[in-house]
């Protein structure tokens, strides 16, 4: 009788550990998904600001059509493309960031545009949004690192493998951005 009770208690203990580990993995997986959603929210905010910025710049720099069209094309490609991986979305957003830098550089050639309150406000909002995107990317990578560590360590990896928890990829910067910055005077 004592042997049966002992076996039942051991089984209940093991099941409790298994369920607790599984629930912990679900929690971490959900945190990864939630942190990706935060990136997505900021990217959507940026998509919505870009048309306003472009319209403001068009009024001052109508002959700079190529630069403006590149930004619009980059933005529209991202808005219309919902069936891409997270890594592809970030790569395309990096292209958009580069195009936006061209618009801000273009604005320096137009003193009236730089003095336009609407442009300055949009520029500030976009800069703020870019900072939020950078922070959200850091949060995502931190969350992915914790999740991946969790599913790779013993004994959690046993539960993770049994239930199909897979590693997630961290977001990385483009190789061109890793190159040293050249400063010349």
N, C-alpha and C positions, 0 to 999 in steps of 0.2 A: 504494500500500500504506500509506504513512504517512498519507494522507488518510483512509483507511478506519479505521485505528487511532485517529486523532484524533477522527473522528466517533463511534466506539464509546465512547471515553473521555468525550466530551461527553455522550452519551446516558446513560451510566452515572452521570456526575456529576449530571445533571439529575434522573434517577430517584432517586438517593440523596437529593437535596435534597427532592424531592417526598415520598418515603416518610418522611423525617425530620420534615418539616412536618406530614404527616398524623398520624404517631405523637404528635407534640407536641399537636396538637389533641385527639386522643383522650384523652391524659393530662389535659388541662385540663377536658374535658367530664366525665371521671370524677371529678375533684376537685370539680366543682360538684355532681354527684350525691351524692358522699360527704358533702359538707358539708350538703346537704339532709337526708341520713340522720341526721346528728348532731342536727339540729333535731328530727326525727321521734322519735328515741330519747328526748330530753328531754321532748317533749310526751307521749309514752306514759308516762313516769315520772310526770308530773303527773297524767295521767288515773287512774293507779293509786292515787295518794295521795289524791285528792279524796274518794272514798267513805269512807275512814277518817276524814278530817277532818269530813265531814258527819255521820257517825254520832256522833262525839265531841261536836259542837256540838248535835246534836238532844237529847242528854240534858240539856243545860242550858237550851236555848232552844227548847223544843218549840212555843211559840206564834209563833215567827218562821218559820213554814212557807214563806211566799212567797219569802223570800230564799234559803232552802235549796233549794227546788224550782227556782228560777232557775238555780242553780249546777248542779244535777243535770241539768236539761234541756240546758244549754249543753254539759256534758261528754258526755252521751249522744248529742247531735247530732254531735259530733265523732268519737266512737268508731265510730258506725254509718255514717258517711259517708266511704267510702274512694275514691269516684270524683270527687273535686273537685280543682281546680288548687291549686298551691302557694300562690298568692295568696289564694284563697278559704279555704284551711285556716288561714293566718295571720290573716286577718280574723276568722274564727270563734274562733280562739284568743284574739284580743284581747278579744272579747266575754266569753269565759270568764275572762280576767284581771280584767276589770271586776267580774264577779260574785264572784270570789274576794276582791277588795278589800272588797266588801260584807260578806262573812262575817267578815273580820278586823275591820272596823269594828263589826259586830254584837257580836263577842266583847268589845269594850271595855265594853259595857253589862253584862257578867256577870263580876264579879270572881272568882267560883269557877271559871269556865271559864278565865280568864286564868291561874289558879294550877294548873290541871290539867296535869300533866307530859305526858300523852299529847297534849293539844292543843298545848302548847308545842313538843313534838318534831315534830309534824306541820307546825306553822306554820314551824318552822325548815327542815324538809326542803323545803317548798313554796317558801320564800323562796330557798333555795339552788338549787332547780330553776329558778325564774324567772330567777335570775342566769345559770345555765347556758344557758337558752334565749336570753337576750339576747346572750351571748357567741357562741352557735352562729349566731344571725342575723347578727352582725357578720362572722363567718368566712364565712358563705354569701355575703353581699354582696361581701366582698373577693374571694372566689374567682370570683364571677360577673363582677366588674369586670375581673379579669385575663383571664378566658376571652373576654369580649366584646371587650376590647382586642386580644387575640391574633387573633380572627377578622376584625377590622376593619382590621388593618394589612397593608401590602404587604410581601412577596408572599404572606403567609399567607392573606390573604383570597381569593386565587385558588383555593388548595387547599380552603379552607372552603366556598366557593360550589360548587365542583365536587363535593364530597362531602356537601353538605346540612347543614353545621354551622350551626345557627341561634342567634341571640342568646337569652340568658336574661334574664328580668326580675329586678331586684333587689327585695328586700322593703322596703316603705316603711311608715312609721307612719301611723296614722289621722290625718286632718286635725284632729280634735278634740284630739289629743295635741300638735299643733304650736302650739296657741294658748298665749299667755303665761299663766303661772300667776298667779292673783290671790291676793294675800295681804292679809288684813285682820285687824286686831287689835281 
